[in-house]
C-alpha cells in the first residue's frame, strides 16, 4: 500500500485554528479534551509554470470567475503565450532558482486532531494512514474516498474503482503556512561548478526562516478526502506570499489574494496546485518592471546594434523575439514597460479577471511539490 494522508483544500486565511471541540462538542465544555496539533515541515522542491494554454487550464483552479472551463489562470495564459513566442522560458528559470537555492519556500502543514481520538487514530494520522489497493484491504468500519463510514466490507467498494481508504476520524481541520527560507544545510550546491545542485532537497535538510521576509497568516481548511473538490472563491482574507521568477533571473515575491491550495500529503507533497489573485499593484510594480529588465538584458546579449527594425539581433534568439514582440512605440531597439503592457500580441490578457474586496486582480495558478525539511517556525 502507498501512503496517503489526504487531499486538502484550503479556503480561508487570517483565522485562528485552535480546538473547536469537534462537530458535536461544545468548545467550552469542562470535560472537553485539549486540542492536539500535528505538524509537518517541508520545503518546495518543484514549481510548475504554465507553458501553454492547456497547462494553464490544467494547473489553475476556480477562483470564482469561471475562467475557461471553470478555471481561472489569466497570468498562466500570458506566461504560456510568451513562452510560445520565445520571449520567456519560465520553467527553466523557476527550476534553476529552486535547484540552486535562490528560491526557498518553506511549508508548515498542520492538522488539528478531533477531541476523543484514540491513540490508534493518532498513529494512523501521523504514520500509517494508507490507501488500500484491493477490496480485501477494506475492513468493516473503514471509509471510502468520500469518507462515508462502511457498515460492511462490501460498502468499501464505492467510488474510484473498488478501492477504499482507512478513515480519518482524528483529523478535524488543516492549516498551511509558508515562509521564506534561507541558509540550507547542506547547501544547495557543492561548489560553483556544481551543475545539478538540489542537495538541500533530499528530504533531510534543515533551514532557517528569513527574519526579514513578510510573515504569512496560516490558511485553514477542511481535510476532504482524495477527490479534488472545487469550491467558491474565499475572499481577500486568504492571502499568501508566492515566491516565483515569473520567467526572469530574479525571485519576485507576489502577494496573492483569494488563495486556494490543493495537494496530496503523504510524507511529501505531490500534485499540488496553488492559485490566487495577483493584485494590479503587483503587476504594475513587480512583474512588468522585472520583465522589462529581463527583456532588455536579452537584447543587450543577443542584439549588436541600435538600428531598428532588426537591431542586429541573432536569428532565433530571445533578443530577436522580444524586439519583434514589444519594440513598437517608438521602434528604437529599447523595450519599455508601457510597450509590454500595450502590445498587440497580448491584447486584453493584462486586463484583471478578478475583483477581490474591490481591488482588481489577475488570476494565477501553478503546480508545486515539496519534500521534508526541518525548520523552526517563528
Secondary structure, DSSP 8 states (H G I E B T S, - for coil): --B--EEEEE-EES--------TTS-TT-TT----EEEEEEEEEEEEE---SHHHHHHT-B--SS-TBTTBB-HHHHHHHHHHHTTS--HHHHHHHHHHTTSS-EEEEEEEEE-TT--HHHHHIIIII-BB-SSGGG--TT-B-TT--B-SSGGGGGTTTTT--B---TTEEEEEEEEEEEEEEES-S-SSTT-SS--GGGSS--EEEE-TTS-----EEE-EEESS--------TT--EEEEE-TTSSS-EEEEEEEEEEEEEESSSEEEEEEEEEEEHHHIIIIIHHHHHHHHHHHHHHHB----TTTTTB-TT-HHHHHHHHH--TT-SS---HHHHHT-STTTTTTS--EEETTEEEEEEEEEEEEEE-B----
